[in-house]
């Protein structure tokens, strides 16, 4: 009797320690949850958790260390991968790039039931009516229509210039802020979205020029630049200064230059920054000139025309920045 009483007290203390440890560190692995604890019966530190019984048990002697633990998994059971896929209710994550953030549902167009069988003609007509009203209820206000059109423009422009997902989401967030402040009223949705995309590229340090983005809009560069300046004034967006080094990888990849040449061009840009000759200059033009100098030094020669086309600047810009770098940095190019 005395021994069993001691065992009960020890068991209670172990449960308290385990509960305290679980509150401090809630991880999915039992071994990490009870790390440093030992079984009061045999001294083993190996435990297993059973969600079916809600118990934590010592794997050595079978003593139940804790019971009635919380199962954070689904409430259903599945024995095959097909069952798991059918019973899972997990949808796509919320995304600002969808006008309703992905919260609404969509009625499928395949006209099949849950078992994959074709619907009867009368049922198909009824589902068609459901689907029509579902689409109307998803976009029922002027704000929803505005966001739906803007997000379609975002998808179109981002696919044409190859933007990553992070830039798309940042663009959508910036545009939503502009809509909340009423900046889109009376302006082109396409222009404001293009300006938001350019702002997102600047914040995410993705090298895209304003001309490159405005090329895929009907409004043109002037209108997009005006909307961009409006976003800077009215929307709380911290735009870092464009770094010419960010453009080197993109231009070098388009010209198929080696990593050594691109690294040399980045070193030239850093030296130019130290001497203060990059201030007020177009970052794409500076990167193009640095790549031209590096290609001459590393004997991977490219013409000024090829580099200007890859950087989307003029040959005159490349030539002028090249002369400035050569003069200020005292670089000597080996003869051809």
C-alpha positions as CSV (number, residue, x, y, z in Angstrom):
1,X,0.0,0.0,0.0
2,X,2.8,2.4,0.9
3,X,4.6,1.7,-2.3
4,X,1.5,2.3,-4.4
5,X,0.9,5.6,-2.6
6,X,4.5,6.7,-3.4
7,X,3.9,5.6,-7.0
8,X,0.7,7.7,-7.2
9,X,2.4,10.8,-5.8
10,X,5.3,10.3,-8.2
11,X,3.0,9.9,-11.1
12,X,1.1,13.0,-10.2
13,X,4.3,15.0,-10.0
14,X,5.4,13.7,-13.3
15,X,2.1,14.6,-14.9
16,X,2.4,18.2,-13.5
17,X,5.9,18.5,-14.8
18,X,4.8,17.2,-18.2
19,X,1.9,19.6,-18.3
20,X,4.2,22.5,-17.4
21,X,6.7,21.5,-20.0
22,X,4.0,21.1,-22.6
23,X,2.7,24.7,-22.0
24,X,6.2,26.0,-22.3
25,X,7.1,24.2,-25.5
26,X,4.3,23.0,-27.7
27,X,6.0,20.9,-30.5
28,X,4.6,18.1,-32.5
29,X,7.2,15.5,-31.4
30,X,6.7,13.8,-28.1
31,X,10.4,13.2,-27.6
32,X,11.0,17.0,-27.7
33,X,8.0,17.7,-25.4
34,X,9.2,15.4,-22.6
35,X,12.9,16.0,-23.2
36,X,14.8,15.8,-20.0
37,X,12.0,13.9,-18.2
38,X,12.3,10.3,-17.1
39,X,9.8,7.6,-16.3
40,X,9.2,7.4,-12.5
41,X,9.0,3.6,-12.8
42,X,11.9,2.5,-14.8
43,X,13.9,5.7,-15.4
44,X,13.6,5.6,-19.2
45,X,13.4,8.8,-21.2
46,X,11.6,7.3,-24.3
47,X,7.9,8.0,-24.6
48,X,5.2,7.5,-27.3
49,X,2.0,9.5,-27.7
50,X,-1.2,7.8,-28.8
51,X,-3.9,10.2,-30.1
52,X,-6.4,7.4,-30.2
53,X,-6.2,6.9,-26.5
54,X,-5.0,10.4,-25.6
55,X,-2.1,9.0,-23.6
56,X,1.7,9.5,-23.3
57,X,3.2,6.1,-22.4
58,X,6.7,5.0,-21.5
59,X,8.0,2.7,-24.3
60,X,10.1,0.6,-21.9
61,X,7.7,-0.4,-19.1
62,X,4.3,0.8,-20.4
63,X,3.6,3.3,-17.6
64,X,1.0,5.9,-18.6
65,X,2.8,9.3,-18.0
66,X,-0.1,11.5,-19.0
67,X,-3.7,11.1,-20.2
68,X,-6.4,13.1,-21.9
69,X,-3.9,14.9,-24.1
70,X,-5.3,17.2,-26.8
71,X,-5.3,15.8,-30.4
72,X,-4.6,18.7,-32.7
73,X,-5.3,16.6,-35.8
74,X,-8.6,16.2,-37.7
75,X,-11.6,14.7,-36.1
76,X,-11.9,12.1,-38.9
77,X,-9.9,9.0,-39.7
78,X,-8.6,7.8,-43.0
79,X,-6.9,4.5,-43.9
80,X,-5.8,5.3,-47.5
81,X,-4.5,8.3,-49.3
82,X,-7.7,8.5,-51.4
83,X,-9.8,8.6,-48.2
84,X,-7.6,11.3,-46.8
85,X,-7.9,13.4,-49.9
86,X,-11.7,13.1,-50.0
87,X,-12.2,13.9,-46.3
88,X,-9.7,16.7,-46.1
89,X,-11.3,20.1,-45.8
90,X,-8.2,22.2,-46.1
91,X,-8.5,24.9,-48.8
92,X,-6.0,27.2,-50.4
93,X,-4.3,29.7,-48.1
94,X,-5.5,33.3,-48.0
95,X,-3.9,35.5,-50.6
96,X,-4.2,39.2,-51.2
97,X,-3.8,38.6,-54.9
98,X,-7.4,37.4,-55.1
99,X,-10.1,40.1,-54.8
100,X,-11.9,38.2,-51.9
101,X,-8.6,36.9,-50.4
102,X,-9.7,33.4,-51.5
103,X,-12.5,33.1,-48.9
104,X,-15.3,32.4,-51.3
105,X,-16.2,29.1,-52.9
106,X,-16.4,28.2,-56.5
107,X,-18.9,25.8,-58.2
108,X,-17.0,23.6,-60.5
109,X,-17.7,23.6,-64.3
110,X,-17.3,19.8,-64.8
111,X,-21.0,19.0,-64.1
112,X,-20.2,15.9,-62.1
113,X,-21.3,14.8,-58.7
114,X,-19.1,13.7,-55.7
115,X,-18.8,10.2,-57.2
116,X,-17.6,11.5,-60.5
117,X,-20.8,10.7,-62.4
118,X,-22.3,13.0,-65.0
119,X,-25.3,15.0,-63.9
120,X,-28.7,14.6,-65.4
121,X,-29.7,17.4,-67.9
122,X,-32.4,18.9,-65.5
123,X,-29.9,18.9,-62.6
124,X,-27.2,20.4,-64.9
125,X,-29.5,23.3,-65.8
126,X,-30.1,23.9,-62.1
127,X,-26.4,23.8,-61.2
128,X,-25.8,26.3,-64.1
129,X,-28.3,28.7,-62.4
130,X,-26.5,28.2,-59.1
131,X,-23.2,28.9,-60.7
132,X,-24.4,32.1,-62.3
133,X,-25.7,33.5,-59.0
134,X,-22.6,32.3,-57.2
135,X,-20.4,34.4,-59.6
136,X,-22.7,37.4,-59.1
137,X,-22.6,37.2,-55.3
138,X,-18.8,36.9,-55.3
139,X,-18.5,40.3,-57.1
140,X,-21.5,42.3,-55.9
141,X,-20.2,45.7,-54.9
142,X,-18.2,48.4,-56.7
143,X,-15.2,47.7,-54.5
144,X,-15.3,44.0,-55.4
145,X,-15.5,44.8,-59.1
146,X,-12.6,47.2,-58.8
147,X,-10.4,44.6,-57.0
148,X,-11.4,41.8,-59.3
149,X,-10.3,43.9,-62.4
150,X,-7.2,45.1,-60.6
151,X,-6.1,41.6,-59.7
152,X,-6.6,40.4,-63.2
153,X,-4.3,43.2,-64.4
154,X,-1.8,42.2,-61.7
155,X,-1.8,38.6,-63.1
156,X,-1.4,39.8,-66.6
157,X,1.5,42.2,-66.0
158,X,3.3,39.9,-63.6
159,X,3.1,37.0,-66.0
160,X,4.5,39.1,-68.8
161,X,7.5,40.4,-66.9
162,X,8.0,37.3,-64.8
163,X,7.5,38.6,-61.3
164,X,7.8,36.2,-58.2
165,X,4.9,35.5,-55.9
166,X,6.3,37.8,-53.1
167,X,6.2,40.8,-55.5
168,X,2.7,40.0,-56.6
169,X,1.4,39.8,-53.0
170,X,3.2,43.1,-52.1
171,X,1.7,44.8,-55.1
172,X,-1.8,43.6,-54.1
173,X,-1.3,44.9,-50.6
174,X,-0.2,48.3,-51.8
175,X,-3.1,48.6,-54.2
176,X,-5.6,47.7,-51.5
177,X,-4.1,50.5,-49.4
178,X,-4.6,52.9,-52.3
179,X,-8.3,51.8,-52.6
180,X,-8.9,52.3,-48.9
181,X,-7.6,55.9,-49.2
182,X,-9.7,56.5,-52.3
183,X,-6.8,57.1,-54.6
184,X,-8.1,55.0,-57.4
185,X,-11.3,57.0,-57.9
186,X,-11.1,59.0,-61.2
187,X,-7.9,57.2,-62.2
188,X,-7.1,54.2,-64.4
189,X,-7.1,50.9,-62.5
190,X,-4.4,49.7,-64.8
191,X,-2.1,52.7,-64.1
192,X,-2.5,52.5,-60.4
193,X,-1.8,48.8,-60.4
194,X,1.3,49.2,-62.6
195,X,2.5,51.9,-60.1
196,X,1.9,49.5,-57.2
197,X,3.8,46.7,-59.1
198,X,6.8,49.1,-59.6
199,X,6.7,50.1,-55.9
200,X,6.6,46.4,-54.9
201,X,9.6,45.7,-57.1
202,X,11.5,48.5,-55.4
203,X,10.7,47.3,-51.9
204,X,11.5,43.6,-52.7
205,X,14.7,44.6,-54.6
206,X,13.5,43.0,-57.8
207,X,15.2,44.8,-60.7
208,X,12.4,46.1,-63.0
209,X,12.4,49.6,-64.5
210,X,9.3,51.8,-64.8
211,X,9.6,51.7,-68.6
212,X,9.6,47.9,-68.6
213,X,6.3,47.8,-66.5
214,X,4.6,50.7,-68.3
215,X,5.3,49.0,-71.7
216,X,2.5,46.5,-70.9
217,X,-0.1,49.2,-70.0
218,X,-2.3,51.2,-72.3
219,X,-1.8,54.4,-70.3
220,X,1.9,54.8,-70.9
221,X,4.9,55.7,-68.8
222,X,3.8,59.3,-68.0
223,X,0.5,58.2,-66.4
224,X,2.1,55.3,-64.5
225,X,4.8,57.6,-63.1
226,X,2.2,60.1,-62.0
227,X,0.3,57.3,-60.1
228,X,3.6,56.1,-58.6
229,X,4.4,59.6,-57.2
230,X,0.8,59.7,-55.8
231,X,1.4,56.4,-54.0
232,X,4.6,57.7,-52.5
233,X,2.8,60.7,-51.1
234,X,-0.4,59.1,-49.9
235,X,0.4,55.5,-49.1
236,X,2.8,54.4,-46.3
237,X,5.4,52.7,-48.4
238,X,9.1,52.7,-47.6
239,X,10.9,52.7,-50.9
240,X,14.6,52.0,-50.7
241,X,17.1,53.6,-53.0
242,X,17.6,51.5,-56.2
243,X,20.9,49.7,-56.1
244,X,22.7,49.2,-59.4
245,X,24.1,45.9,-58.1
246,X,20.6,44.4,-58.1
247,X,20.6,44.9,-61.9
248,X,23.9,43.2,-62.6
249,X,22.6,39.6,-62.2
250,X,19.7,40.2,-64.5
251,X,21.7,41.9,-67.3
252,X,24.6,39.4,-66.9
253,X,22.2,36.5,-67.2
254,X,20.6,38.0,-70.4
255,X,24.1,38.4,-71.9
256,X,25.2,34.9,-70.7
257,X,28.2,36.3,-68.8
258,X,30.2,34.3,-66.3
259,X,29.9,34.7,-62.6
260,X,33.5,36.1,-62.5
261,X,32.5,39.0,-64.8
262,X,29.4,39.7,-62.9
263,X,31.3,39.7,-59.6
264,X,33.9,42.2,-61.2
265,X,31.0,44.5,-62.3
266,X,29.6,44.5,-58.8
267,X,33.1,45.4,-57.4
268,X,33.3,48.3,-59.9
269,X,29.8,49.6,-58.7
270,X,31.0,49.4,-55.1
271,X,34.1,51.4,-55.8
272,X,32.0,54.0,-57.7
273,X,29.7,54.3,-54.7
274,X,32.7,55.0,-52.4
275,X,33.8,57.9,-54.7
276,X,30.2,59.2,-54.9
277,X,29.8,59.0,-58.7
278,X,26.6,56.9,-58.6
279,X,24.4,59.6,-57.0
280,X,21.7,60.8,-59.4
281,X,22.5,58.3,-62.1
282,X,20.1,55.7,-63.5
283,X,20.9,52.4,-61.7
284,X,20.3,50.3,-64.9
285,X,22.7,52.6,-66.9
286,X,25.4,52.3,-64.2
287,X,25.0,48.5,-64.1
288,X,25.2,48.3,-67.9
289,X,28.4,50.4,-67.9
290,X,30.0,48.4,-65.1
291,X,29.2,45.2,-67.0
292,X,30.7,46.6,-70.2
293,X,33.9,47.5,-68.3
294,X,34.0,44.1,-66.6
295,X,33.5,42.3,-69.9
296,X,36.5,44.1,-71.3
297,X,38.7,43.3,-68.3
298,X,37.7,39.6,-68.2
299,X,37.9,39.2,-71.9
300,X,34.2,38.4,-72.4
301,X,33.6,41.2,-74.7
302,X,30.1,42.4,-75.5
303,X,29.2,45.3,-77.7
304,X,27.6,48.4,-76.2
305,X,24.5,47.8,-78.3
306,X,24.0,44.3,-76.8
307,X,24.5,45.5,-73.3
308,X,22.1,48.5,-73.9
309,X,19.4,46.2,-75.2
310,X,19.8,43.8,-72.2
311,X,19.6,46.7,-69.8
312,X,16.9,48.5,-71.7
313,X,18.8,51.8,-71.9
314,X,20.3,53.7,-74.8
315,X,23.8,53.2,-76.1
316,X,24.6,56.8,-75.3
317,X,23.8,56.2,-71.6
318,X,26.1,53.2,-71.6
319,X,28.9,55.2,-73.3
320,X,28.6,58.2,-71.0
321,X,28.6,56.1,-67.8
322,X,31.5,54.0,-69.2
323,X,33.6,57.1,-69.7
324,X,32.8,58.4,-66.2
325,X,33.8,55.1,-64.6
326,X,37.0,54.8,-66.5
327,X,38.0,58.4,-65.7
328,X,37.0,58.4,-62.0
329,X,38.2,54.9,-61.1
330,X,41.4,55.0,-63.2
331,X,40.6,51.7,-64.9
332,X,42.9,50.7,-67.8
333,X,41.4,48.3,-70.4
334,X,43.8,46.0,-72.1
335,X,44.1,46.5,-75.9
336,X,42.1,44.3,-78.1
